[in-house]
Amino acid sequence: MREHYFLTMLQSLSCDSIDKYTQTMICLETTV
């Protein structure tokens, strides 16, 4: 839907803010 906005939101978040598992799942969701 709005991948660009979603990616920007992810970039604004620090890696420590989200769990490794959640971050990985999000990356997979965006990539696929």
N, CA, C and O atoms as a Maestro MAE file, in Angstrom:
{
 s_m_m2io_version
 :::
 2.0.0
}

f_m_ct {
 s_m_title
 :::
 protein
 m_atom[128] {
  # First column is atom index #
  i_m_mmod_type
  r_m_x_coord
  r_m_y_coord
  r_m_z_coord
  i_m_residue_number
  s_m_chain_name
  s_m_pdb_residue_name
  s_m_pdb_atom_name
  i_m_atomic_number
  :::
  1 25 0.842 -1.190 0.000 1 A "MET " " N  " 7
  2 3 0.000 0.000 0.000 1 A "MET " " CA " 6
  3 2 0.888 1.254 0.000 1 A "MET " " C  " 6
  4 15 1.151 1.847 -1.046 1 A "MET " " O  " 8
  5 25 1.336 1.634 1.187 2 A "ARG " " N  " 7
  6 3 2.249 2.774 1.246 2 A "ARG " " CA " 6
  7 2 3.599 2.291 1.748 2 A "ARG " " C  " 6
  8 15 3.962 2.501 2.905 2 A "ARG " " O  " 8
  9 25 4.321 1.652 0.870 3 A "GLU " " N  " 7
  10 3 5.612 1.076 1.271 3 A "GLU " " CA " 6
  11 2 6.625 2.170 1.580 3 A "GLU " " C  " 6
  12 15 7.405 2.061 2.525 3 A "GLU " " O  " 8
  13 25 6.602 3.214 0.777 4 A "HIS " " N  " 7
  14 3 7.571 4.284 0.972 4 A "HIS " " CA " 6
  15 2 7.415 4.913 2.354 4 A "HIS " " C  " 6
  16 15 8.394 5.135 3.066 4 A "HIS " " O  " 8
  17 25 6.168 5.194 2.716 5 A "TYR " " N  " 7
  18 3 5.890 5.780 4.026 5 A "TYR " " CA " 6
  19 2 6.287 4.814 5.128 5 A "TYR " " C  " 6
  20 15 6.830 5.207 6.161 5 A "TYR " " O  " 8
  21 25 6.001 3.526 4.883 6 A "PHE " " N  " 7
  22 3 6.321 2.500 5.865 6 A "PHE " " CA " 6
  23 2 7.828 2.382 6.052 6 A "PHE " " C  " 6
  24 15 8.316 2.251 7.175 6 A "PHE " " O  " 8
  25 25 8.558 2.429 4.945 7 A "LEU " " N  " 7
  26 3 10.009 2.332 5.014 7 A "LEU " " CA " 6
  27 2 10.588 3.545 5.728 7 A "LEU " " C  " 6
  28 15 11.524 3.422 6.518 7 A "LEU " " O  " 8
  29 25 10.035 4.701 5.448 8 A "THR " " N  " 7
  30 3 10.514 5.918 6.100 8 A "THR " " CA " 6
  31 2 10.291 5.853 7.600 8 A "THR " " C  " 6
  32 15 11.131 6.277 8.394 8 A "THR " " O  " 8
  33 25 9.142 5.313 7.967 9 A "MET " " N  " 7
  34 3 8.828 5.169 9.386 9 A "MET " " CA " 6
  35 2 9.805 4.202 10.042 9 A "MET " " C  " 6
  36 15 10.238 4.416 11.174 9 A "MET " " O  " 8
  37 25 10.149 3.133 9.320 10 A "LEU " " N  " 7
  38 3 11.087 2.153 9.853 10 A "LEU " " CA " 6
  39 2 12.457 2.778 10.039 10 A "LEU " " C  " 6
  40 15 13.130 2.531 11.039 10 A "LEU " " O  " 8
  41 25 12.866 3.584 9.075 11 A "GLN " " N  " 7
  42 3 14.178 4.213 9.141 11 A "GLN " " CA " 6
  43 2 14.258 5.187 10.309 11 A "GLN " " C  " 6
  44 15 15.311 5.345 10.925 11 A "GLN " " O  " 8
  45 25 13.139 5.837 10.608 12 A "SER " " N  " 7
  46 3 13.119 6.792 11.713 12 A "SER " " CA " 6
  47 2 13.266 6.070 13.051 12 A "SER " " C  " 6
  48 15 13.773 6.629 14.024 12 A "SER " " O  " 8
  49 25 12.813 4.818 13.076 13 A "LEU " " N  " 7
  50 3 12.953 4.027 14.300 13 A "LEU " " CA " 6
  51 2 14.370 3.499 14.428 13 A "LEU " " C  " 6
  52 15 14.999 3.135 13.434 13 A "LEU " " O  " 8
  53 25 14.861 3.459 15.636 14 A "SER " " N  " 7
  54 3 16.182 2.892 15.853 14 A "SER " " CA " 6
  55 2 16.077 1.377 15.923 14 A "SER " " C  " 6
  56 15 15.035 0.835 16.290 14 A "SER " " O  " 8
  57 25 17.148 0.706 15.572 15 A "CYS " " N  " 7
  58 3 17.138 -0.760 15.541 15 A "CYS " " CA " 6
  59 2 16.837 -1.334 16.923 15 A "CYS " " C  " 6
  60 15 16.275 -2.422 17.049 15 A "CYS " " O  " 8
  61 25 17.217 -0.590 17.948 16 A "ASP " " N  " 7
  62 3 17.005 -1.090 19.304 16 A "ASP " " CA " 6
  63 2 15.554 -0.929 19.749 16 A "ASP " " C  " 6
  64 15 15.129 -1.507 20.749 16 A "ASP " " O  " 8
  65 25 14.813 -0.144 18.996 17 A "SER " " N  " 7
  66 3 13.426 0.109 19.391 17 A "SER " " CA " 6
  67 2 12.558 -1.111 19.162 17 A "SER " " C  " 6
  68 15 11.616 -1.372 19.911 17 A "SER " " O  " 8
  69 25 12.886 -1.854 18.118 18 A "ILE " " N  " 7
  70 3 12.081 -3.034 17.819 18 A "ILE " " CA " 6
  71 2 12.868 -4.310 18.075 18 A "ILE " " C  " 6
  72 15 14.099 -4.320 18.039 18 A "ILE " " O  " 8
  73 25 12.146 -5.366 18.329 19 A "ASP " " N  " 7
  74 3 12.795 -6.648 18.559 19 A "ASP " " CA " 6
  75 2 13.406 -7.153 17.264 19 A "ASP " " C  " 6
  76 15 12.950 -6.810 16.174 19 A "ASP " " O  " 8
  77 25 14.438 -7.967 17.392 20 A "LYS " " N  " 7
  78 3 15.100 -8.527 16.218 20 A "LYS " " CA " 6
  79 2 14.108 -9.326 15.389 20 A "LYS " " C  " 6
  80 15 14.105 -9.237 14.161 20 A "LYS " " O  " 8
  81 25 13.281 -10.093 16.045 21 A "TYR " " N  " 7
  82 3 12.302 -10.927 15.348 21 A "TYR " " CA " 6
  83 2 11.306 -10.060 14.590 21 A "TYR " " C  " 6
  84 15 11.013 -10.305 13.419 21 A "TYR " " O  " 8
  85 25 10.792 -9.047 15.272 22 A "THR " " N  " 7
  86 3 9.823 -8.147 14.645 22 A "THR " " CA " 6
  87 2 10.447 -7.429 13.461 22 A "THR " " C  " 6
  88 15 9.825 -7.306 12.406 22 A "THR " " O  " 8
  89 25 11.669 -6.955 13.633 23 A "GLN " " N  " 7
  90 3 12.352 -6.238 12.565 23 A "GLN " " CA " 6
  91 2 12.562 -7.141 11.359 23 A "GLN " " C  " 6
  92 15 12.398 -6.717 10.215 23 A "GLN " " O  " 8
  93 25 12.928 -8.393 11.627 24 A "THR " " N  " 7
  94 3 13.144 -9.349 10.548 24 A "THR " " CA " 6
  95 2 11.850 -9.618 9.803 24 A "THR " " C  " 6
  96 15 11.832 -9.646 8.572 24 A "THR " " O  " 8
  97 25 10.773 -9.816 10.540 25 A "MET " " N  " 7
  98 3 9.475 -10.072 9.918 25 A "MET " " CA " 6
  99 2 9.036 -8.883 9.076 25 A "MET " " C  " 6
  100 15 8.501 -9.057 7.981 25 A "MET " " O  " 8
  101 25 9.259 -7.684 9.580 26 A "ILE " " N  " 7
  102 3 8.895 -6.468 8.852 26 A "ILE " " CA " 6
  103 2 9.707 -6.377 7.564 26 A "ILE " " C  " 6
  104 15 9.176 -6.034 6.508 26 A "ILE " " O  " 8
  105 25 10.997 -6.687 7.661 27 A "CYS " " N  " 7
  106 3 11.854 -6.641 6.473 27 A "CYS " " CA " 6
  107 2 11.371 -7.648 5.445 27 A "CYS " " C  " 6
  108 15 11.357 -7.359 4.248 27 A "CYS " " O  " 8
  109 25 10.977 -8.818 5.900 28 A "LEU " " N  " 7
  110 3 10.478 -9.847 4.993 28 A "LEU " " CA " 6
  111 2 9.179 -9.397 4.347 28 A "LEU " " C  " 6
  112 15 8.963 -9.613 3.154 28 A "LEU " " O  " 8
  113 25 8.320 -8.775 5.133 29 A "GLU " " N  " 7
  114 3 7.033 -8.306 4.613 29 A "GLU " " CA " 6
  115 2 7.237 -7.237 3.542 29 A "GLU " " C  " 6
  116 15 6.525 -7.198 2.539 29 A "GLU " " O  " 8
  117 25 8.218 -6.375 3.776 30 A "THR " " N  " 7
  118 3 8.453 -5.293 2.826 30 A "THR " " CA " 6
  119 2 9.149 -5.799 1.576 30 A "THR " " C  " 6
  120 15 8.880 -5.329 0.470 30 A "THR " " O  " 8
  121 25 10.045 -6.760 1.757 31 A "THR " " N  " 7
  122 3 10.796 -7.274 0.616 31 A "THR " " CA " 6
  123 2 9.894 -8.058 -0.319 31 A "THR " " C  " 6
  124 15 9.963 -7.899 -1.537 31 A "THR " " O  " 8
  125 25 9.051 -8.901 0.250 32 A "VAL " " N  " 7
  126 3 8.192 -9.747 -0.574 32 A "VAL " " CA " 6
  127 2 7.022 -8.929 -1.127 32 A "VAL " " C  " 6
  128 15 6.181 -9.464 -1.849 32 A "VAL " " O  " 8
  :::
 }
 m_bond[127] {
  # First column is bond index #
  i_m_from
  i_m_to
  i_m_order
  :::
  1 1 2 1
  2 2 3 1
  3 3 4 2
  4 3 5 1
  5 5 6 1
  6 6 7 1
  7 7 8 2
  8 7 9 1
  9 9 10 1
  10 10 11 1
  11 11 12 2
  12 11 13 1
  13 13 14 1
  14 14 15 1
  15 15 16 2
  16 15 17 1
  17 17 18 1
  18 18 19 1
  19 19 20 2
  20 19 21 1
  21 21 22 1
  22 22 23 1
  23 23 24 2
  24 23 25 1
  25 25 26 1
  26 26 27 1
  27 27 28 2
  28 27 29 1
  29 29 30 1
  30 30 31 1
  31 31 32 2
  32 31 33 1
  33 33 34 1
  34 34 35 1
  35 35 36 2
  36 35 37 1
  37 37 38 1
  38 38 39 1
  39 39 40 2
  40 39 41 1
  41 41 42 1
  42 42 43 1
  43 43 44 2
  44 43 45 1
  45 45 46 1
  46 46 47 1
  47 47 48 2
  48 47 49 1
  49 49 50 1
  50 50 51 1
  51 51 52 2
  52 51 53 1
  53 53 54 1
  54 54 55 1
  55 55 56 2
  56 55 57 1
  57 57 58 1
  58 58 59 1
  59 59 60 2
  60 59 61 1
  61 61 62 1
  62 62 63 1
  63 63 64 2
  64 63 65 1
  65 65 66 1
  66 66 67 1
  67 67 68 2
  68 67 69 1
  69 69 70 1
  70 70 71 1
  71 71 72 2
  72 71 73 1
  73 73 74 1
  74 74 75 1
  75 75 76 2
  76 75 77 1
  77 77 78 1
  78 78 79 1
  79 79 80 2
  80 79 81 1
  81 81 82 1
  82 82 83 1
  83 83 84 2
  84 83 85 1
  85 85 86 1
  86 86 87 1
  87 87 88 2
  88 87 89 1
  89 89 90 1
  90 90 91 1
  91 91 92 2
  92 91 93 1
  93 93 94 1
  94 94 95 1
  95 95 96 2
  96 95 97 1
  97 97 98 1
  98 98 99 1
  99 99 100 2
  100 99 101 1
  101 101 102 1
  102 102 103 1
  103 103 104 2
  104 103 105 1
  105 105 106 1
  106 106 107 1
  107 107 108 2
  108 107 109 1
  109 109 110 1
  110 110 111 1
  111 111 112 2
  112 111 113 1
  113 113 114 1
  114 114 115 1
  115 115 116 2
  116 115 117 1
  117 117 118 1
  118 118 119 1
  119 119 120 2
  120 119 121 1
  121 121 122 1
  122 122 123 1
  123 123 124 2
  124 123 125 1
  125 125 126 1
  126 126 127 1
  127 127 128 2
  :::
 }
}
